[in-house]
Amino acid sequence: MADKEKTFQFVIVGGGIAGVTCVEQLSSQLPSADVALITAGPHIKAVTNYKQVSKTLEEFDVEEQPSSVLEEKFPNLTVIHSAVRSLNTNSHTVETVDGRVFGYKNLCICSGARPKLLAQDNPYVLGIRDTDSAQEFQKRLSKAQRIVIVGNGGIALELVYEVEGCEVIWAVKDKAIGNTFFDAGAAQFLIPSLEAEKPEAAAPCKRPRYTTEEPASGAAQTFTADRTSRRHGSDPTEPGSALGPDWHEGIVLQGVEQGSRRVSVEYQCEVEKVFTSEELLNSPQQTLRPESVGSWPVYIQLTNGKTFGCDFVVSATGVMPNTEPFLHGNAFAIADDGGLQVDDHMMTSEPNVYAAGDVCTACWEHSPLWQQMRLWTQARQMGWYASRCMAARVLSEPIELDFCFELFSHVTKFFNYKVVLLGKFNGQGLGPDHELLVRCTKGHEYVKVVLSHGRMVGAVLIGETDLEETFENLILNQMDLTAYGEELLNPNIDIEDYFD
């Protein structure tokens, strides 16, 4: 190994939201400390237009900026442009791919996650994770007549809605779309948006009788009580850090044909095989041959027995924590989902090594209303909190677990609707003893509340409901709502007046 160039008090690896938030916070808290950011790309992801919407809800934009912006802002910061080759936790050193070695007193790994691709090295399978891959997608789409999108997380949901002038076949492994974020009822509410011209004119507001749906025991359930949330894997190429929310705004997602959206959904299926037209022609199983063999560059066979030809396949099937260069020769504790285990001070099992964002797995005892999902909001929160923990340790100050880990909350947009998720919004981990209250006004709003023993523990709000702050308060203060029953969602009662 080469000689150490320099030892920094803090080294942060990764130019995504978690890493950049960590760097900004550290540099402003400890302006005299030597801080280094090691990042592979020339651009970093910065949080802009940050708004604290309520106690736990926050909204912000993610902007790509040249890393020089950070260096100009913080004189104590050095940006090192290279990927990491290896980490030696015994000697407290990091070696970069260009052969340089840097020492650290404290290290924070914010290397994010990488897409789980359906087929490695297949030129017709595209993952979308960073800006480069989004541009590549746009270029290919402009010549495409039909694409297949595989996956059911955030990126898949956004793509399916945004793509025009191209036939889309959407393969989802679940019974309903978007099951990382909402239940079958919310999915039914959103489905008409796929057929409508966008953006839709607001429908006149007709409020139906609000209903309470208890999970039925039959097979065809609208609401399942025991669905545990899967890890959020909405981001499918290599370097670059992940895209921000609304990443598709400002890029034209238009296929060859004029006209609007044509989406068909294949439910409860996964990909059996991806092959070229040559492989298909030579395939011994004649049944695989669709009518028009040879007319598409790539074919995809699904587990439901159907085979589709298309111009290319988009793999949006989730992410894997990007721990690759850090594990060799070190003794990190790794969680079941492949992330670096961190405690309630964002520390890994290796001394003086912290981690934040998608690369880590929160292994402290969670608040009953919080769960980790690999989302923008959590990358920002974890990066911010990790920097606070590192600074507190240097200053020998005590620090409490941040309030943002009390209640899960996330604001996003799907199919042009505002979507707010709070607490155990899908009844995660609650078992069968919870009830759901639902109010749905077609084309206007969908409100679902999860109650456990008479107390609100989660909510899904789709549309401009203006209920997020009230519901957040009800969840946080765990007030007994038994007396209100179904009236809780009665549109004629101004619920805010009750509980403010």
N, C-alpha and C positions, 0 to 999 in steps of 0.2 A: 504494500500500500504506500502511496506517495506520502510525503510529509504534510502535516497539517498546515493549511494556509493561515487559518485564524480560528480562534474559539470565540463563539458568541454566547452571550448570556441566554438568549432565546433563539432557537431555530424552529421555524414553522415550515412544514412541507405541504405544498398544494395551493394553487392560486384560485380555487373555487370560493364559494360563499363562506364556508366555515373557516378556511385558512385566512382569507382577506379580513374577515370580521375580527378574527383573533389578533392579527397583526395590527389593525387599526386601534383596537381597544388597548392592547399592550403598549403600543407606542405612545398613546395619549396618557395612559396611567403611569407609565414609567419612562418619561421622556429622555432620561439619561442612559437607559439600558441599551446595550447593543442587540439589535434584533435583525435576524436574517430571514428572508422568505425565499425558499427554493421552489421554483415552478418551471415546468417544462415549456409552456407556451409563452409567447410574447405578451399576451393579454391576460388580464385578471378579471374576475367577476366581482363587481362591486354592488352593494346594496344602495339604491337611491330612492328618493321620495318615500322614505320610511314614515309610516303613520301608525301610532298606537291607537287602534280602533276602540279597544275596551281594555279591561284588566289584562286579559291574556291574548286577545286577538290583535294581529298586526298585519298590515298590508305594506308591500314594498315592491319596487321594480328591481330587476337585475340588469345591470348594464355591463357590457364588455368595455374595458378601458385599457390603454397601454399601461404597463406596470410603472412607467416613469411618473405617472400621476401620483402613485403612492409615495415614491421616493421624494418627490417635490414636497409632499405634504409632511413627511416625517423624516427629518434630517438624520435620525438615529437608525434608519432602516437601510439595509443592503438587500437588493434583489439579485438572486443568483439564478441565471437562466439555464437550467439543465434538469434532466430527470434524475431521480436517485437510483444509483446502482445497488448500494448496500448500506446497511446500518450495523454498527457494532456497539451494542449497549454497554459492553464492558469498558471499552476505551472512550465511550461517549463521543463517537465520531460518525459522520455521515459521508459516504463517498458518492460523488455524482458520476453520471455516465461519461462526462468529459474528463474523468480522472482526477478531479480535485477532491481534497478531503477537508472537511470543516469539523471543528469541535463544537460541542454544545454543553451548556450547563443544564438547560431544560429544553426538551424537544416536544413539539406538538405535531402529531401526524394527522393531516387533513387531506388525505389523498383521494377521498371520494370513493366512487364505485365505478365499475365498468360493466358494459352491457353483457347479458348472457345471450350470445347469438345462437340462432337456430342451427346455423351451419357455418363453421369457421372457414374462411378462405373461399367462400362461394361468391363469385362476382355478382351474382343476381340476388344475393341476400344482403340487405342494407340495415344496419342498426342506426338509430338516431339518438345521439347523446349530446354532441357539442355543435358549435356553429358550423364547423367544416362539414360535418355529416348532414346538417340541415340544408346547406347549400348544394351538396351533392344530390340530395333527395330532390330538391327543387329542379335541378338540371335534368335529372332522369325523368321526373314526372312530366315535364313539358313535352316529352316524346311518347308518353305512355297512354295506352288505351284501357288497360286493366291492371290493377295491382291487387295483391293480397296483403292484408295487414294482420299480423298474428300478435295477440296480446290483449290484455283487458285493463291496463293501468292508465295513468294520466296521459302519457304521450299518445297511446292508441286512441283514446277518447277524443283528444284534440285533433289528431290527424283525420280521423274518419269524418269529423264535422267540417274541417277546413278544405279538404280536397274537392276540387270541382273539375268537370270536363273529363272525367275518367271514371270507369267503373271500379268500385271498391268491393272486394269480398273480404269480410271481416271474420276471422276465426277466433272465437273466444272459448275458453275451456269451461266456463261456468254456465249456469242456466240463464244468467242475465248479464247485461252489459255493466261495466264499471264496478265490478263487485269488490274492488279494493276500497271504494269510497262510499257505495250506498247499496241498499237492498233492492230486491226485485220491484218493489213499489215505485221507488224513485226512478229506476231504470224504465219502467213503463211510462212514467211521466215524461221522460226525456226522449223516448223513441220517436214520437211524432216530429220532433225537430229535425230528424234525419230526412224525413220526406218533404218537409216544408221548404219553401224558398227562404234563403236567409238574407238579411236579418228579418225576423218575423215582425209584423206589426203586433203590438200588444193586443191580446184578445180581451174582449169585455169581461169583467170580473164577475163570474157567477159562482157563488159559493155553494158547494153541495153540502149535504148533511155531513158533518165531520164524523169519522168512524173510528171505532176502536177495534183493531184486528188482533185477536189472540192467535198465537201460532197454532195452526191446525195440525192434526196428527197425520193427515193424508199426505200423499206424495206431492200433489200440486199445490205447494204452499206459496202464497204471495210473500209472506214474511217468514224468514227462518230465524229462530232464536239462537241457534247454537253456532252460527257462522262466526268463526274466529277470523280476525282480520289477518290477511296475508301481508307480508312485508310489502311496503310500497315499492314496486319496481317499475317506475314509469319511464325510466330513461334508458333507452338503448344507446363508435369507432375508437379509437385509441386516444391520443393525448387530450387536448382541450378539456376544460372543465364543463360540467353539464350546462344545458341551456337554462335560461330563466323562465319564469312563468310568462305566458303570452309571447313565447319565442317566435310563434308563426306570424305575429303581426308585422307587417312591413315586408314579408316575403310572399310572392304570389305563388299559391299552390294550385296550379292550373294544368290539367292534362291536355291532350291533343284535341279532344272533341269539344265543340261548343256545348253549352247547356249546363245544367246544374248537377246536383249530387245524385249518384246512383249507388246506393249502398245495400248489399245484402249480407245478413249476418248468419253465420253458421255457428250454432250454439253447441256447447258441451263436446268440443272436439279439440284435439291437438294435432300437431304435425307429425305424420308418420314418416314422410320422406320428401326430399326435394331433389328433383332430377331434371336434366336437360332433355330436349326433344330427341336427341340421338339415343340417350339411355332409354327413353320411353319406347322408341321404335324397336330397340333390341331387347325389350323386356319380355321374358317368357310369359309373364302373366298378361295375356291378351286383354283381360277385363280392365286393366288399368288404362287402356287407351281411350282417351276422350275422342269424340268424333273428328276433331280437327288436328290430328297429330302433326307436329312440325310447324304449326303456324305461330307458336309462342316460343320465346327463348328458354323459358323455364316452366316447370310443372310442379305442383305441390299436391301431395296426397295427404288427405286428412284421415284421422282415425274413424270418422263416420262413413268411410268408404268412398267419399267423393274425391275426384281429382280435378284440379283447375289449372289451366294454362294462364300465364300472365307475363307482363313485361318485367316485373321484378317483385320481390317479396320484402316487406318491411317487418323486421323482427323487433317487436316492442315488448319483450317477454321478461322484463325485470333486470335487476342488476346484482352484481356480486361485489362485496366490499373489496377495495383495491389494496390488498395487504401484501401483494407479491414481493416487492423488493425488501420488505422489512423483516420477514420471518426467519430467513436463513441464518443459522448460528445464534439466534436469540431465543428466549424462552417465553414468548408472549402467551398469555391465556387467550384462547380463541373461543368465541361463542358458537352455538350450533349453526347460526346463519352465516358463519365465516367472518364475522366482524371481530375487531380487537375488543376484548372485554374492558370496559372502563367502570370505575367506581363512582360514587356520588361527588367526587372532585375531578372527574374526567381523567383520572390516572389509569394507565394500563398496569399490567403486572410487572413491568420492567421499571426500575427506579428512574425517576426524573423524566419519564416518557409519558406524555399525555396524548389523547386522541380526541377528535371531534368530527361531527358530520357523518356522512354515509359510511365511512370506513370503520366506525366503531359501533359497538352494541352496548346499550345502557344496562349494566348488570347490577345496579342497586335495586333495593326493593321499591318498586314504583308506587306512586300515589294510585289509589283505586280508580282515579278518573283520567289517568294518563297512559298512553302507550307510545312506543317509538314507531314512527313510520319514516321511511327515508324521503323526506320532503324538504323543500327550500326553507320553510319556516324553522324547522328543527336544525338544519345546518347552521343557520344564522344564530339561533339561540345557543347551540352547543359551542360554537366558536367563541361567542361572546362570553359565555360562562367559563369556558376553559381558560381564557385569558385572565378572567377575574381570579380563578383558582391559582394560576401560576403566579400572578402578582401577589396574592394574599400570602402564598408560601414564602416568597422572597422577603416580603415585609413582616413575616411572622404574625400575620393577622388571622383571626378566625373567619370562616366564611360559611354561610348557610346555603343549602341547596336552593337554587333560584326558583322564584315563584312560577316561572313559566312551565316548570315540570309538575305543577299541581294539577293542571287541567289541560288535556289535549285540545288544541284549537287550531283550525286551519281555514283560511279563506281562499277560494280559487274561483275559476270560471269554467264551466263546461257548457257547450252548445249555446253559448251566448247568455247563459243564466249565471247569476252569482250563486255560489255554493258555499255554505258555511257548515263546517263539521265541528261538533263539540263533544268532549268526553267520550264515553263508550257509544259512539254514534251508531254502531252496528250491533250493539249488545255484546261486544267482544268479551268473552270470558265470563259472562253473567249466568250461564246455565239457563234452564228453562223457566226460572222463577221471575221473569220480568215481563212487563206488558208494554205494548206500543199504542200510542195515540197518533192518528194520522189525519191530516186535513189536506185535501188536494183540490186545487182549482185548475182545471185543465188549461194548459198554455200560459198559466199565470204564476202559480206557486205550488210548492210541495213542502209541507211541514210535518216532520215526524219527531215524536218525543219518546225517549226510552225511560220508563219508570221502573224502579226496583224498590219493593217494600214502600211504595207511596212516595218515594223521593226521585227527583229527576236526576238521571245519571248520564244522559246523552241526548243529542239532537242533530237532525239533518235539516237544514233550511235551504231550499232552492228557490231562487227568485228574490224580488225585493220585499222581504217579509218584515224587516225592521224589528225582528224579535231577538236578534243575537245577544244584545246586552242584557235584556230581561232574563233570557234562558241561561246565560252565563252566570248571572247572580243566583238564580234558583239552583243551579247545579253546585255552585261553590258553597252556598250556605246550607244546602241539604235540608231545606224546609220540608216538612211533611205536607204533601199536596193531596192527601186522600180526600179531604173534604170537597175539593173542587171537581174531582172526577173528570168527566168528559168536558165539563165547562171550560177547562183549561185552554182548549183550542176553539172555543166558540167565537166565531169571527165578530159577533155583535158585542162581545165584551172587550173592553180595552184593557188587556192584561197588564200593560205597563203601569196603569194607574194603581193596580193592586200591589205591585211588588217593588216599587222603586224606593 
